[in-house]
Amino acid sequence: MDIENSVVVITGASQGLGQMMAVTLAQMGAQLALIDVNKKGLRKTQDQCHMLNSMARIYEADVTNEVEIEQTFLNIVEDFGHIDTLINNAGILDDGLLVKKTDTGISKMSLEQFQTVMDVNVTGTFLCGREAAKWMIENETKGVIINISSAARAGNVGQTNYAASKAAVTTMAVGWARELGQYGIRVAAIAPGLIDTPMAAQINDDTIERMLAMIPLARIGDPTEIAHSVRFIIENDYFTGRVLEIDGGLRL
């Protein structure tokens, strides 16, 4: 797919990877529909895209809210005419051990802590993927859907909720690729490792040091390296149903 003048929807576009993806694609002439709950952050991303002479519109919406997402994608199609690419990037982190023995007893990961991460990372990806696919089929667009997973999908200490969610979005990408290929729609996933983003800033220093020791390249990744992977998937018309691991060789 030619990125220039294509319509790209990015969730979680207010900062970090979402913002870098938007700027990278804006440099290539894409038209951008930016989704997030953080309107102030969306404005900043939009401003950067406008500085690159790219058309960018913002949509304040909660990816876990079915009604909001259905309306948002309808608004996007009305504003742009169609959707070529969706990047399912919105995600959150809320780490903790499943159970932990303390001096006062056994502490447990709460259902709320587990469910909140699953709601954003999995339900949000499902709802946005479903709506994008609907409009692509309705408009006979041979589009692309990219789910942002994580190296943590293999399982990681202290990340029961996050790891499970990222495994789920990977398997959805594979299943969707098989379902949607008949319509000419490609679906793939990217599994970043430790990347220099606001989300990574939430990880404690000890964990960062432990992860760096496990990375053969011995450094944290740059958001531009994930954005380049997005570009590759969009432009390569024979890439579908697969996961790009961009993690410096990290093995959790």
N, C-alpha and C positions, 0 to 999 in steps of 0.2 A: 504494500500500500504506500502510495506517495503521501508523505506527511503534510506537505504544503497545501494549505486551504482545507485540510481535513478537519472534522469537528471532533475534538477530544474532550471527554468528560473525565475529571479527576476528583475523586473524593479525598477528604483529608488534605485539602489543598492550601490550608492556611499557613503551613510551616513545614520544615524538614524535607523529607523526600517528596511530598506532594508539591511543595513550592518549587523545588529544584526541577522536578519533572515538567512542571508548567513552564518555567523559564526556558528550559532546554528545547521544548517543543515549540514555544513561541519564537525562538531564534530560527526555527526551521519553517516558520510561516503557518503553523497550525492555528485554528480557531479554538478557543478554550472555554469550557463550561466548568466553573470551579465550585465545588460543593464542600461545605464545612459548617459546623455550629459556631465557629469563631469568626464573626463578621469582620472584626478589626483586622485579623490576620488575612482574611480573604481579600480585603482592600489592598493590603500590602502586596500580596501576590499579583493581584490585578494591575496595580500600578507598575510593577516590574514588567509585566507582559505588555502593557501599553507603551512603555518606554522602548520596547522592541517592535513597535508598530503592529502588534498582534491584537486581533479582536478577542476580548476576554470578558465574559459576564460572570457574575457571582450569584450563588444561590445558597442562602442560609437554610440549612435543613439538617435534621437528625436522621442519620442513616438507619437507625433502629425503628423509626416510625413509618409504618407502611403507607399511611395516607399522605404524609409529607413527601415521601420518596416518589410515590406515583404521581403526585402533582408536580414535583420538581422536574421529573423526566418529561412530563407533558409540556411543561413550560420551556424546557430546553429545546424540544422538537419544534415548538411554535416559534422560538427565537432563532434557531439555526436551520430549521428545515429537516434535519436528520442527525443521526449520530454515527460516526465512523468507528470511534474507539472509546472504550471505558477502561479506566485504570482504577481498580478497587484498592485504594490505598489507605482509607480511613482505618485506624486501629488504635488501641490503647494497651497499656501495660499496667499490671497491678500485681507484682510478684509477692510470693509468700510460700512457705512450706505447707504441705498438705496437713501435717500434724507436727507438733513440736513439744517435747517434754520440757517443762519449766519447773522452777522450785515450787510453784503453786498448783501444778497439775499438767494437763495436756491441753495446749492451745490448738485450735483447728482453723483451717481456712474456711471462712464463712461462705455460705451459699451465695450471698450477695456479691462477694469478691469474685467468686467463680463466674457467676451468671452475668455480671456487668461486662466482663471482658468477652465472654462468649456472645453477648448481645451485639456489641459493637463490631467485633472482628468477624463473627460468623453470620449472624442475622443481617447485619448491614451489607456484607458482601453478597449474600443471597438476594436481598431485596433489590439492590442496585444492578446486580447481574441479570436478574429476571426482567427488570424494566428495560434495560439496555437491549437485551435479546429480543424482547417483544417489539420494540420500535425498529430494530434492525430488520427483523423479518417482515414487519408491516410495510416498511419502506424499501424492501428488497435491497438492503445494504449489506455488502459482504464485509462485515466489520470485524473488529478485534476486541476481545475482553482479556484484560490482564489482571490477575489477582496477586497482590503482594503478600507473600508468605514470609517465612523466616527459617534460618538454619535451626531455630529452636523447635521446629516441627518434629524433629527426631526424638524429642524428649529432653528436658533439662531440669536440673535441680532448682526447686523454688519457682517453677513456672508451669505448674499443672494446668492452670487456666489458659495462659498464653500459648503454650506448646500445643495443647489440644486444639485451640482455635486456629492456629497456623497450619496444623495438619489437615484440618477440615477444609480450609480454603484451597489447599493444594489438591485435595481429592475432588473438590467441586470443579476445579479447572479441568481436570482430566475427564471427569464425567460429562461436563458441558461440551468439551471439544468433540466427544463422540456423539452427543445429541445434536449439536448445532452445525456440525460439518456439512450436513445435507443442505443447509441454507447458505453455505459459503462463509460461515462465521468461524473464525479461529479463536481459540481460548488457550491461554498459557498462564504460567505462574513464574514469579521471581522470588527466590529465597535468599534475601540478604543475610549476611552475617553481622558482625559488629560494625555499625555505620555511625558516623559522626552526625547525630541528629538530636533534637530535644528529647526524644524518647530514650536514647542511649544515655543521656545525661541523668536519667532517673536511676540508673544502675549504680550500685555502690562501688567504691574504688577497689575493694578486694575482688569483687566479681570481675571487674574490668581487667585487672591484672591477671587473674586466672585465665580469662578468655584470650588475652593477648599472648600468653604463654602457649596457647594451643593453636595459634595461627601461624603457619609456616612463613608468611610474609611479615609477621611481627609488627603489624600496624593496624590501626582502625581504618575502615573504608571511608571513602568520600562519597557524598550524595550524588556527585556527577557520575560516578561509576555505575550507580543504579539507573540513573536517567539514561545513560548510554545503552543499557540493557533493554530498557523500554523501547528506545529507538530501534534497536535491532529486531525486536519481536514485531513491531508494527511494520517495518519495512520488508521483513522476510516472509513472503507469502506462503512458504511451505513449512513454517514453524507453528505447530499446534499440539496440544495435549502433552506438553513437556514442561519441565521446571528448570529454569536457569538458576544455578547456585552461584551467587556472587558473594563469596565469603572469605576470600584469601586462603582457602584450603582448610578452614576451621572444621574440626570434628568434635561435636559435643559428646 
